Amino acid sequence: MADAWLTTLQTATPQEGFELAIKLARMGVKYTQPAADARDRLRPAYADDVNALIASSQVIAINYQTVAAANDYWRKG
């Protein structure tokens, strides 16, 4: 995965920041397991697992905190 896709954490709005947080989480999974067929095969195992879904939400929340801080909490006004 040599392509540079993350050029900035700056976003115009909190909504864009949240969407970036989700992308960060998804890209983290993609970097950890680069084989799409393996990700597809594993997805049913966690799709209905409440603990896995909560863990995913936690990762997104942590990423959102990082993006929000990088945006000075959307310039505080």
N, C-alpha and C positions, 0 to 999 in steps of 0.2 A: 504494500500500500504506500507507494512513494508519492502519489498525487497529493499536493498541498490543497486541502479543502478548507482548513480553518485558518483564515487570514486575520481575523479579528474577533474579539468578544464583544465589540461595540454593536449595539442594536439601537434602533430609533425608539422602540416602545417596549414596555414590559411583555406584551404579547409576543413580539419577535424574540425577546429574550427567553421566554418559556419554550418557544419552538426551537431555539438554538440548544437549550438544555436537553430537550428530547433528542435532537440530532446527536449531541455529544454522547448520550447514553447508547443510542443505537450504533454509533460508530465504535464505541468501546466494545460492544459485543462483536461487531464485525472484525475488529482488530484481534480480539481474543480468539475468535473462531472464524478464520477467513473462508472456510469451505461452506458455501451456501447450502449444499445438500445436507451437510451435518446440522446446520442451523434449522433447516426445514424439518429434518428428522427429529430433532430434539424439541421443537416447538410444542407439539401436543403434550409432552411430559410436563411442561410448566404452564400451559395456557389456562388450565383450570386449577392451578395450585395457588391458593390465596397467599401463601407465604412468599412465593416467587413474585407474584404481582405486587405485593407490598414492598418487597426488596427493590423491584424495578422503580416503583414510585419514589422510594428513598434516594436512589441514585439520581433520578431526575431532579428531585428537590435539592440535593447537594450541588448538582450542576447549575441549577437556577440561582442558588446563593452565590456561586462563583461569578456567573454572568451578571447578576444584579450588582455585585460589588465592583466589577470591572466597569460598569456603567454608572458608577457613583449613585446607585439606586435611582437611576434615570434623572440625574442631575438635580435631585432634591428640589424640584419645583420649577 
